[in-house]
Amino acid sequence: MSWIIALIVGGIAGWLASLVMNRDASMGIIWNIVVGCVGSVIGNMVAGPVLGITVSVQEFSLTGLAVAVLGAVILLGIVNLIQRGRVR
């Protein structure tokens, strides 16, 4: 059950991050899920030491969603830097 929650939260986080970074037109649902899940890992690596927040994948929480969106925005910012040489 936790994998299904992780995929759903990853998809929502990836979609929200793509809206924030103006990449929504170039990404499909699969890439939203991938970006959200990878962004969740990045967000946990950033939020843990810096903010002292630990998030569990076992259950849904708004804090976990916010951390995943933060990580996904960071990931999309890095992708923008690599692809275009600047952050939009």
Protein Blocks (a to p, Z undefined) as FASTA:
>chain_A
ZZmmmmmmmmmmmmmmmmmnopmmmpcfklmmmmmmmmmmmmmmmmmmmnopacdfkbcc
fklmmmmmmmmmmmmmmmmmmmnopaZZ
